[in-house]
Amino acid sequence: MSEILKREAAARAVELVQPGMRVGLGTGSTARHFVELLGERVRGGLDVVGVPTSEATRVQAEAEGIPLTTLDETPQLDLTVDGADEFDDRLRLIKGGGGALLREKIVAAASTRMVVIADASKRVAGLGRFPLPVEVVRFGLAASWVAVEKIANRFGSQGPVTLRRKGDEPFVTDSGHHILDIAFGAIAEPETLAEALSTVPGVVEHGLFIGLCSAAFLATDEGVVVVEPAAG
């Protein structure tokens, strides 16, 4: 049922794509539906170009026949459609469960509009239930880890900071970095936390997406609900 709901949300997002648009293509299980449905429209004659947020999305988009560009060639995009690991009523997001947070944030920031597609399980009263990913360079990993732990403790993290692994080896992002996951439990001050994490020299980017998302298409048992940022 969840995949059916994700596809319904993706179908609503595809309706936003107009001829001539430059579109950021997200990463993850929900975004895969969007790329597939967009590919159907492209094969039907829709003229668009896409910028993938990961190598996995690039491979899928090429297979779907979607013309691709890069941010070097096309530095401004009209729309990015992506998933989220969780989001609150102010459309503050946690992303990066799939390890593509750096490219996802760069693409989102280059877009006039970012829309999230998700099922109802991703909507939360407060961020932090999903571990917060922090992308770090390999050089000085232990020092960055200690610095991130100090910040996590200062902001009331209820769990550990762990190095993400793929099998027996540390997970490596498309950009060649590692990821530290912080098991917060609850994040009381996302904006302040985001600023603090950005001060660590070895941190490339964190998974808090604040002020980037303009709407979410939320697939529920009752249909697709459009969520816009609540004031606050």
C-alpha positions in Angstrom: 0.0 0.0 0.0 2.8 2.4 0.8 4.3 2.2 -2.7 0.8 2.9 -4.2 0.5 6.0 -2.0 4.0 7.2 -2.9 3.1 6.9 -6.6 -0.1 8.9 -6.1 2.0 11.7 -4.5 4.5 11.5 -7.3 1.8 11.7 -9.9 0.5 15.0 -8.4 4.0 16.4 -8.5 4.5 15.5 -12.1 1.5 17.7 -12.9 3.6 20.7 -11.9 6.1 20.1 -14.6 5.5 22.3 -17.6 7.3 22.3 -21.1 10.7 23.9 -21.0 11.2 23.5 -17.3 14.6 22.7 -15.7 13.8 20.1 -13.0 15.8 18.8 -10.1 15.3 15.0 -9.8 15.3 13.7 -6.2 16.7 10.5 -4.7 15.0 7.8 -2.8 12.0 5.4 -3.0 9.4 8.1 -3.5 11.4 10.2 -5.9 11.9 7.1 -8.1 8.2 7.1 -8.8 8.4 10.7 -9.8 11.3 10.1 -12.2 9.5 7.1 -13.7 6.3 9.1 -14.3 8.2 12.1 -15.6 9.9 9.7 -18.1 6.5 8.7 -19.4 5.6 12.3 -20.1 9.0 12.9 -21.7 8.5 9.9 -24.0 5.1 11.4 -24.8 6.7 14.6 -26.0 7.3 16.8 -22.9 10.4 19.0 -23.4 12.3 19.3 -20.1 15.8 18.8 -18.8 16.7 17.3 -15.4 19.5 17.6 -12.9 19.8 14.3 -10.9 20.7 14.6 -7.2 22.6 11.2 -7.1 24.3 8.8 -9.4 21.4 6.3 -8.8 18.9 8.9 -10.0 21.1 9.8 -13.0 21.1 6.1 -14.1 17.4 5.9 -13.7 16.7 9.1 -15.5 18.9 8.1 -18.4 17.1 4.8 -18.7 13.8 6.7 -18.7 15.0 8.9 -21.6 15.0 12.2 -19.6 17.5 14.7 -21.0 19.9 15.6 -18.4 22.1 18.7 -17.7 24.3 19.8 -14.8 24.2 22.8 -12.5 27.4 24.0 -14.2 25.5 24.1 -17.5 22.2 25.1 -16.0 22.8 26.8 -12.6 19.2 27.8 -12.0 16.3 25.4 -11.9 12.5 25.9 -12.0 11.5 23.0 -9.8 12.9 20.3 -7.6 10.8 17.3 -6.6 12.3 15.1 -3.9 11.3 12.9 -0.9 12.0 13.4 2.8 12.8 11.2 5.7 10.5 13.4 7.8 9.0 16.9 7.9 7.1 19.1 10.3 4.2 21.5 9.8 6.6 24.3 9.0 8.1 22.1 6.2 11.4 21.8 7.9 12.9 18.6 6.6 15.3 15.9 7.6 16.9 14.3 4.5 19.9 12.1 3.8 18.7 8.7 4.8 19.9 7.5 1.4 23.2 9.4 1.6 22.5 12.0 -1.1 21.9 15.0 1.2 24.7 17.2 -0.1 23.7 17.0 -3.8 20.0 17.2 -2.8 20.6 20.4 -0.9 22.7 22.0 -3.6 20.0 21.2 -6.2 17.1 22.4 -3.9 18.9 25.6 -3.2 19.4 26.3 -6.9 15.6 25.8 -7.6 12.9 28.5 -7.6 10.6 25.9 -5.9 11.1 22.7 -4.1 8.3 20.3 -3.5 8.4 17.2 -1.3 6.5 14.0 -2.1 5.9 11.6 0.8 3.5 9.2 2.5 1.8 10.1 5.7 4.4 8.4 7.9 6.9 11.1 7.1 4.9 13.9 8.7 5.9 14.5 12.3 5.0 16.9 15.1 8.6 17.6 15.7 11.8 16.7 13.9 14.3 14.2 15.3 12.7 10.8 15.3 14.7 10.0 12.1 18.4 10.1 12.8 20.0 13.3 11.5 22.7 12.7 8.8 25.8 14.8 8.8 28.1 14.5 5.8 31.8 14.8 6.8 35.1 14.7 4.9 37.3 11.6 5.5 40.3 13.7 6.6 40.2 14.2 10.3 37.1 12.0 10.7 37.7 11.3 14.4 38.1 15.0 15.2 34.9 15.9 13.3 33.1 13.0 15.1 34.1 14.4 18.5 33.0 17.9 17.5 29.6 16.7 16.2 29.1 14.6 19.4 29.7 17.7 21.5 27.1 19.6 19.5 24.6 16.7 19.7 25.0 16.5 23.5 24.5 20.3 23.8 21.3 20.1 21.9 19.9 17.3 24.0 20.5 14.3 21.8 19.0 11.2 23.3 21.1 8.7 21.4 24.6 8.1 20.0 26.4 9.6 17.0 27.3 6.7 14.7 29.4 6.3 11.5 27.1 5.0 8.8 28.4 1.7 7.3 27.7 -0.3 4.2 28.5 -3.8 5.1 31.8 -3.9 6.9 33.1 -0.6 5.4 32.1 3.0 6.1 29.4 4.3 3.7 30.8 6.6 1.1 28.7 9.2 -0.6 28.6 10.1 -4.3 31.0 13.0 -3.4 33.4 10.7 -1.6 32.5 11.6 2.0 31.3 9.7 5.1 28.1 10.2 7.1 27.6 10.5 10.8 24.1 9.8 12.0 22.8 11.5 15.2 20.0 9.7 17.0 18.4 12.8 18.4 15.0 11.5 19.3 13.7 15.1 19.3 15.2 18.4 18.0 13.9 21.4 19.9 15.8 24.1 17.9 16.4 23.0 14.3 17.6 26.4 13.0 20.1 26.8 15.8 21.3 23.3 15.5 21.8 23.7 11.8 24.0 26.8 12.4 26.0 25.0 15.1 26.8 21.9 12.9 27.8 24.2 10.0 30.6 25.6 12.2 32.5 22.3 12.3 35.3 22.5 9.7 35.0 18.9 8.7 31.2 19.0 8.2 30.4 19.3 4.5 26.6 19.5 5.0 23.8 18.3 7.4 20.4 16.9 6.7 18.3 19.7 8.0 16.6 21.4 5.1 15.2 24.6 6.4 13.5 27.3 4.3 13.9 25.3 1.1 10.6 23.5 0.8 7.5 25.4 -0.4 4.9 22.5 -0.4 4.5 18.8 0.3 2.3 16.4 -1.5 1.3 13.9 1.2 -0.3 10.7 0.2 -2.8 9.5 2.7 -5.5 6.8 2.7 -8.0 9.6 2.0 -6.0 10.9 -1.0 -3.2 13.3 -1.7 -3.1 16.3 0.7 -1.2 19.4 -0.1 0.8 20.7 2.9 2.1 24.3 2.9 4.3 25.8 5.6 2.5 26.7 8.9 3.4 30.1 10.4 5.7 30.0 13.4 
